[in-house]
């Protein structure tokens, strides 16, 4: 079973519908389980502001639960969910979950239109099963104004160019984050979610 964090941070049904298309059972969870269950998989989707995301996770009990998850637990953050996995963001004052050693900065105004919206190329920089069976070109749908800055370069698993080269996917243990929206990325998103859902425990 895959739990989708339902803390009012985004269109969780789009994620659940995509999982249904690949035959994965999932459930929306407004609150975390009372205890950690071995083999659990959790998706943290999100759109909106950083501090509001932290507030909602804290109110629902998810913040402390996700922060305490063992490194072996499979956790996938999407868009704002990825940002909340890091330490902090210049968008807000709250501390993030700190599961990946990274912070987030707004795209600088160097002639770029912000937010970065639309389809863009994602290039894996290390081998990771998330992008298994890599095609000639991977393209995903983005909508965001902030980018990850990893303090440990080994955390980066994919990069994307939008005015500058930025980290579009990262990993620490079995915690992974993607800045793009796989649930809106058609066959590319289907492949990525299937790869993640079948990672060995």
C-alpha positions in Angstrom: 0.0 0.0 0.0 1.2 3.5 -0.9 0.1 6.3 1.4 -0.4 9.8 -0.2 -0.1 12.6 2.3 -3.3 14.5 2.2 -2.5 17.7 4.2 -4.3 20.1 1.9 -1.2 20.9 -0.1 -2.2 20.0 -3.6 -4.3 17.8 -6.0 -3.6 14.5 -4.4 -6.2 12.8 -6.6 -4.0 13.3 -9.7 -1.3 11.3 -8.0 -3.7 8.6 -6.9 -5.2 8.3 -10.3 -1.8 7.9 -11.9 -0.9 5.2 -9.4 -4.2 3.5 -10.3 -3.2 3.5 -13.9 -0.1 1.4 -13.1 -2.0 -1.0 -10.9 -0.7 0.3 -7.5 -3.0 0.4 -4.5 -2.9 3.7 -2.7 -4.8 5.6 0.0 -5.1 9.3 0.9 -4.0 9.9 4.5 -4.9 13.1 6.3 -2.9 11.9 9.3 0.1 9.5 9.7 -0.1 5.9 10.9 0.2 5.6 14.7 3.3 3.5 14.3 5.9 3.0 11.5 5.1 0.0 9.4 8.0 -1.9 7.6 7.6 -1.7 3.9 5.4 1.4 3.9 5.8 3.8 0.9 4.8 7.4 1.2 4.3 10.2 -1.4 4.4 13.8 -0.3 2.9 15.9 -3.0 2.5 19.7 -2.8 1.9 23.1 -4.4 1.9 26.4 -2.7 4.1 28.3 -0.2 6.9 26.7 1.9 5.8 28.0 5.4 2.2 27.0 4.7 3.4 23.5 3.8 5.3 23.2 7.0 2.3 24.5 9.0 -0.1 22.0 7.4 2.2 19.1 7.9 2.7 20.1 11.5 -1.0 20.5 12.2 -1.8 17.1 10.8 1.0 15.3 12.6 2.8 14.4 9.4 5.8 16.7 10.0 7.1 14.8 13.1 6.3 11.4 11.5 8.1 12.1 8.3 11.1 13.6 10.1 11.5 10.5 12.2 11.1 8.0 9.3 14.1 5.6 9.0 16.4 6.2 6.0 15.2 2.8 4.7 11.6 4.0 4.3 10.6 4.8 0.7 9.5 8.5 0.6 8.9 10.5 -2.5 8.4 14.3 -2.5 6.9 16.0 -5.5 7.3 19.8 -6.2 6.7 21.6 -2.9 6.9 18.1 -1.3 10.5 17.9 -2.6 11.3 21.4 -1.1 9.9 20.4 2.3 12.3 17.4 2.3 15.3 19.9 2.5 16.6 22.0 5.3 15.1 25.4 4.4 13.9 27.8 1.7 14.4 31.5 1.0 10.6 31.6 0.5 9.9 31.2 4.2 11.3 31.2 7.7 10.4 27.6 8.8 12.8 24.7 9.0 12.1 21.8 6.6 12.2 18.1 7.3 15.9 17.9 6.9 15.8 14.5 5.2 18.1 15.7 2.4 20.9 18.2 3.0 19.8 21.0 0.7 18.2 24.4 0.7 16.0 26.1 -1.8 16.5 29.4 -3.5 14.3 31.5 -5.9 15.4 31.6 -9.5 17.3 34.8 -10.0 15.8 37.4 -12.3 18.2 37.1 -15.2 15.6 37.4 -17.9 13.9 34.2 -16.8 10.1 34.0 -16.5 9.2 32.9 -13.0 7.6 30.6 -12.2 9.2 28.0 -14.5 6.2 26.4 -16.1 6.0 23.7 -18.8 7.7 20.7 -20.1 11.5 20.4 -19.8 14.3 17.9 -20.2 15.5 16.0 -17.1 19.0 14.5 -17.3 20.1 11.9 -14.8 23.6 12.5 -13.5 24.0 9.2 -11.6 22.4 5.8 -12.0 19.2 5.6 -9.9 16.3 3.1 -10.4 13.9 6.1 -10.4 15.0 6.7 -14.0 15.5 3.0 -14.9 15.2 2.1 -18.6 16.2 5.7 -19.5 15.0 6.8 -22.9 16.9 9.0 -25.3 15.3 12.0 -23.7 13.2 12.4 -20.5 10.7 15.2 -20.3 8.5 16.2 -17.4 6.1 18.9 -16.5 7.3 21.7 -14.1 5.7 24.6 -12.3 7.9 26.2 -9.6 9.8 29.3 -8.6 12.5 27.8 -6.3 15.3 25.4 -7.0 17.3 23.0 -4.9 20.9 23.7 -3.9 22.4 20.5 -2.6 25.1 20.7 0.1 26.3 17.2 -0.9 26.7 16.8 -4.6 26.2 13.1 -4.2 22.6 13.8 -3.3 21.8 14.9 -6.9 20.3 12.3 -9.2 19.1 14.6 -12.1 19.5 18.1 -13.4 17.5 20.4 -15.7 18.4 23.6 -17.5 16.3 26.7 -17.2 18.5 29.7 -17.6 20.9 27.9 -15.2 21.6 24.2 -14.6 19.6 23.2 -11.4 19.0 20.0 -9.4 15.6 18.6 -10.4 15.8 15.3 -8.5 17.7 14.3 -5.3 18.1 11.4 -3.0 19.3 10.5 0.5 18.9 6.9 1.5 15.4 5.9 0.2 14.1 9.5 0.5 13.8 11.0 -3.0 12.4 14.3 -4.3 11.5 15.5 -7.8 10.8 19.1 -8.6 8.6 18.2 -11.6 5.1 16.6 -11.5 5.2 13.0 -12.6 1.4 12.8 -12.2 1.1 15.4 -15.0 3.9 14.0 -17.2 2.1 11.2 -19.2 4.2 8.2 -20.1 7.3 9.7 -18.5 5.5 10.1 -15.2 4.0 6.6 -15.4 7.4 5.1 -15.9 8.9 7.0 -13.0 6.1 6.2 -10.6 6.2 2.5 -11.6 10.0 2.4 -11.0 9.5 4.0 -7.6 6.6 1.8 -6.5 8.6 -1.4 -7.3 11.8 -0.4 -5.6 12.9 -3.3 -3.3 12.2 -2.7 0.4 
